[in-house]
Amino acid sequence: GGFGSAVTVGAGVLAGVSASLVSQPGDTVLSVMTNTPGLSLYDAFSSLGLTGLFLGAGTRVWHVTGFITAQFVIYDSIKRAVGIPVAG
C-alpha cells in the first residue's frame, strides 16, 4: 500500500521515544556520579528520586528521536532505490 513512509516514520518515532526514555535514568545517574566524586550508586538514586531520573528527558527525546527517525527514513529510501521491498 501507500503507507510505507508513514510506517517508517512511525516506527522511527516509536523507537526513538522508547530508546530515549529507557536510557535516560542511567545517563542521569552517571552524570550525577561523575559530577559528585565518591557518591555511591545508592546515594545517586536516592538524591534524584523517581522524577529526578528523568531530568532532561524531553530534550533527549527530541534529539534522539530525530536522529533515529532520520536513520529509518534513509535506510528505507536506500532499500526503495535498489528495489528491495519495505514495510507498509
N, C-alpha and C positions, 0 to 999 in steps of 0.2 A: 504494500500500500504506500500511500504518500506520507506516512508518519515517521519516516526514517530519521529526519533531522530532529523532530520533537522527542523521539525516543532517545536519541544520542544526547541531546541537551539535558533531558530529564534525568537520564542515568548519570550524567556528569555532575549535575546539581546534587542529586541524592548521595553520590559517592563523596563529593566534596564536603557537604554538610556533615555527613557521618564521620568521615576521617578527621575533620576539624574538632568535632565535639568529643570524639574518643581520645584524641591525643592531647587535648587542651589541659586536662588536670595534671598529667605527667610533666608537661613542659612548664606549667606554673610552679609546681613543687620544685623542679630542677632550678628554675630561676631564683626562687626564694632561697634555696640551699646554697646556690652559687653566690648570692649577694650577702649571705649571712654565714660566714665560715664557722664551722663547728656545730651548726644546727643539725639535729638528728632528723631523720625522716618523719618520725612520730611528731616531733615539735613543729616541723613544717606543715604537716597536715592539720595539726591542732590549731596553729595560728591562722591558717587560711579558712578553715571551716568548709562546709559543702559549697556554699555560694562562692567563696573565695577561690575555689579550684577552677572556676570558670571566668575569672577576671580576664578581660580582653578577648573573650570568645567571639563576640560579634565581629570585631575587626579580623580575627583569624578566619572566621567562616567566609567572609567576603574575599579575603586574599586567597585562601586555599581553594575555595570553590571555583573561583575564576580560572586558576591555573588548571585544575583537574578537568573542568568543562572544556576548556580550550584543547587540552590533550585528547579528550574523547572526540571532539569535532575534527581535529586534524587527522587522527587515526582513521575515523570513518571516511573522511574525504579522500585519503590516500587509497583506502580499500575500494571506494567507488571509482576512483580514477583508473585503477588497474583491473576493474571488472569483478571484484570479489563482493559477494552479497553482504549487506549489513543488516542489523536488527531493524525491525519495523517495516 
